[in-house]
Amino acid sequence: MMDTDQKEIIHYFKGLQDDICRQLEQADGKGRFEEDLWERPAGGGGRTRILQGRHIAKGGVNFSAVHGPMPERVSKALGVEAGDFLATGVSIVQHPANPMVPIIHMNVRYFEMSNGQWWFGGGIDLTPHYIDQQQAKYFHQALKEVCDRHDPAYYPAFKKWADDYFFLKHRDETRGVGGIFFDRLSDSEHHDKASRFAFVREVGELFAPLYTRLIEDNKDRAYTERELAWQRLRRGRYVEFNLVWDKGTKFGLDTGGRTESILMSLPPEANWVYDHQVEPGSPEAQTLSMLRKDVDWISA
Amino acid sequence: MMDTDQKEIIHYFKGLQDDICRQLEQADGKGRFEEDLWERPAGGGGRTRILQGRHIAKGGVNFSAVHGPMPERVSKALGVEAGDFLATGVSIVQHPANPMVPIIHMNVRYFEMSNGQWWFGGGIDLTPHYIDQQQAKYFHQALKEVCDRHDPAYYPAFKKWADDYFFLKHRDETRGVGGIFFDRLSDSEHHDKASRFAFVREVGELFAPLYTRLIEDNKDRAYTERELAWQRLRRGRYVEFNLVWDKGTKFGLDTGGRTESILMSLPPEANWVYDHQVEPGSPEAQTLSMLRKDVDWISA
């Protein structure tokens, strides 16, 4: 049932995974991705790649392309008609060793139904253990440039979407400094499939240069046990977001997705301290105070 | 709006919290519970108590009694009419220091609506890092004895309910060796409110002798870094259960419950290793093989 578009998109995502893994290995300088190939009994499969290196404590770069009859509960959850589906994409989370390097997440994905309905989705967001406003500005500026090349309406809309999505309601905190998030990008007045795909490709290709620079700039910054302790607490928050609020994670776990591939997003270790309080005026307090929606990081 | 029953139940739960804390402090021999009193803006509040001790790495014993108008989304979720509600209970999770001591959870609770509808709920379940069949038998035998004193149908039904409830679908694993779980115990052919309350009291009062004995019997057992590493991985599974599947946790976080009180259940630290494999025939492999529903621990 694959048409040319599907083959091209799948082929592209596989190549993107390869490119990103190569660049992350180079940035790490030591670790190598280990690959698990897996098949989905009902159709399709994936390539899960994990690196445990020098600068990247635990990094996952997943590719998958799954297809087959859509289970009823899934079609209900997505609000689409019954039929055959294809879902493919690349999904990334990197947990750095040095607490001064931020955690990053990127995802690009494509979904199609046998009735012809299709859409792209994805996003990138940054979760610094310690927020550095210059770094957040650099990050958002890069995202905005990519967005603006495709549609001036993209960045404002997708930046807001990320603020709303990467939000821990039970903590009243954003996960980090946000980024962009988008879903169900389909045919519209201004965009056809080629135009949507071109945008998604640029988002995917932005990831490696963006993050390898963040590694490069911060991997040798000094830290002590204090910063490591804070990193473990912030990783706890990352776990909370992914397991409590992240729709993709919940959807995957609830619909029989491959657990180890989905949960590669969890950090190597995380701590919880009851009612942890930060010292007023400390870098930790400053970071907490900036975990807010609707911050204009570019002009800040 | 409080009637005698409500006052009596709340008073009882407060006293239960006091008794349990005293016995846990004694078993720990070093740590003392620290208490946070909190109020719920819309009505009621609680006493959250946390101990970080010698044998108990992190233990929480919460009491709460909240009341007020029932938010619409809550009444929908519970399938009850709109109106005022009261929810009160004691909720406990203990994460031991020694990996040979099991994690334990206990909860007893009472719920009432202004239209007169009421029910009790609760349960106890045990999560050994290393399953010891004798210990599991002792644990289930004690639960069965309490159940049998009130209704011979309780233990089989509530044991099965626990197997189904404390289950990580995405891992195809039970959380531990189970225990008992029950909810919406109300008026029935064989039980009135006094009878249900008497059962719940006995469950609550079983907790301290049961767990202090498990501490006593296992706190001096030898362990190495290997057992500690396994404990951190099993604590990761505990986090997964609580954040992904536990209805009480999700309900609390989603309806504006006090986050720090709800998440006292999380361990002090947890680790995740991608696709971790146990050595065939090892104690870890044996434990994994026993994380199954419908094990008859008493006769095993």
HADDOCK unambig.tbl for C-alpha pairs under 7 A between the chains (distance, minus, plus):
assign (segid A and resid 170 and name CA) (segid B and resid 253 and name CA) 5.48 0.50 0.50
assign (segid A and resid 170 and name CA) (segid B and resid 256 and name CA) 6.88 0.50 0.50
assign (segid A and resid 170 and name CA) (segid B and resid 259 and name CA) 6.15 0.50 0.50
assign (segid A and resid 240 and name CA) (segid B and resid 243 and name CA) 6.99 0.50 0.50
assign (segid A and resid 243 and name CA) (segid B and resid 240 and name CA) 6.99 0.50 0.50
assign (segid A and resid 243 and name CA) (segid B and resid 243 and name CA) 5.64 0.50 0.50
assign (segid A and resid 243 and name CA) (segid B and resid 244 and name CA) 5.49 0.50 0.50
assign (segid A and resid 244 and name CA) (segid B and resid 243 and name CA) 5.51 0.50 0.50
assign (segid A and resid 244 and name CA) (segid B and resid 244 and name CA) 6.04 0.50 0.50
assign (segid A and resid 253 and name CA) (segid B and resid 170 and name CA) 5.50 0.50 0.50
assign (segid A and resid 256 and name CA) (segid B and resid 170 and name CA) 6.89 0.50 0.50
assign (segid A and resid 259 and name CA) (segid B and resid 170 and name CA) 6.15 0.50 0.50
assign (segid A and resid 260 and name CA) (segid B and resid 274 and name CA) 6.43 0.50 0.50
assign (segid A and resid 260 and name CA) (segid B and resid 275 and name CA) 5.84 0.50 0.50
assign (segid A and resid 264 and name CA) (segid B and resid 274 and name CA) 6.21 0.50 0.50
assign (segid A and resid 266 and name CA) (segid B and resid 272 and name CA) 6.68 0.50 0.50
assign (segid A and resid 267 and name CA) (segid B and resid 272 and name CA) 6.45 0.50 0.50
assign (segid A and resid 268 and name CA) (segid B and resid 271 and name CA) 5.39 0.50 0.50
assign (segid A and resid 268 and name CA) (segid B and resid 272 and name CA) 4.88 0.50 0.50
assign (segid A and resid 268 and name CA) (segid B and resid 273 and name CA) 6.18 0.50 0.50
assign (segid A and resid 269 and name CA) (segid B and resid 270 and name CA) 5.61 0.50 0.50
assign (segid A and resid 269 and name CA) (segid B and resid 271 and name CA) 4.17 0.50 0.50
assign (segid A and resid 269 and name CA) (segid B and resid 272 and name CA) 6.17 0.50 0.50
assign (segid A and resid 270 and name CA) (segid B and resid 269 and name CA) 5.61 0.50 0.50
assign (segid A and resid 270 and name CA) (segid B and resid 270 and name CA) 5.41 0.50 0.50
assign (segid A and resid 270 and name CA) (segid B and resid 271 and name CA) 6.38 0.50 0.50
assign (segid A and resid 271 and name CA) (segid B and resid 268 and name CA) 5.36 0.50 0.50
assign (segid A and resid 271 and name CA) (segid B and resid 269 and name CA) 4.17 0.50 0.50
assign (segid A and resid 271 and name CA) (segid B and resid 270 and name CA) 6.38 0.50 0.50
assign (segid A and resid 272 and name CA) (segid B and resid 266 and name CA) 6.67 0.50 0.50
assign (segid A and resid 272 and name CA) (segid B and resid 267 and name CA) 6.43 0.50 0.50
assign (segid A and resid 272 and name CA) (segid B and resid 268 and name CA) 4.86 0.50 0.50
assign (segid A and resid 272 and name CA) (segid B and resid 269 and name CA) 6.18 0.50 0.50
assign (segid A and resid 273 and name CA) (segid B and resid 268 and name CA) 6.18 0.50 0.50
assign (segid A and resid 274 and name CA) (segid B and resid 260 and name CA) 6.43 0.50 0.50
assign (segid A and resid 274 and name CA) (segid B and resid 264 and name CA) 6.19 0.50 0.50
assign (segid A and resid 275 and name CA) (segid B and resid 260 and name CA) 5.83 0.50 0.50
